[in-house]
């Protein structure tokens, strides 16, 4: 299980956003795959 919700230090905010976007895209790919 991936713990997506974490307190994020501001200096790593951009990297965290990129990681969150990557995770979201992967979840969407999995979700879309399940719906087919």
C-alpha positions in Angstrom: 0.0 0.0 0.0 1.4 3.4 -1.0 1.1 6.1 1.6 0.3 9.1 -0.7 -0.7 11.6 2.0 2.3 12.9 3.9 3.4 16.2 5.4 5.7 17.7 2.7 8.5 20.1 3.5 8.2 23.1 1.2 11.7 22.7 -0.3 10.7 19.3 -1.8 7.3 20.4 -2.9 8.0 20.3 -6.6 9.6 16.8 -6.4 6.6 15.7 -4.4 4.2 17.1 -6.9 6.0 15.2 -9.7 5.9 12.0 -7.7 2.2 12.5 -6.9 1.4 13.1 -10.6 3.3 9.9 -11.6 1.4 8.0 -9.0 -1.9 9.4 -10.1 -1.2 8.5 -13.8 -0.3 5.0 -12.8 -3.5 4.7 -10.7 -5.5 6.0 -13.7 -3.8 3.4 -16.0 -4.7 0.6 -13.6 -8.3 1.9 -13.1 -8.8 2.2 -16.9 -7.4 -1.2 -17.4 -9.8 -2.7 -14.9 -12.8 -1.0 -16.6 -12.1 -2.5 -20.0 
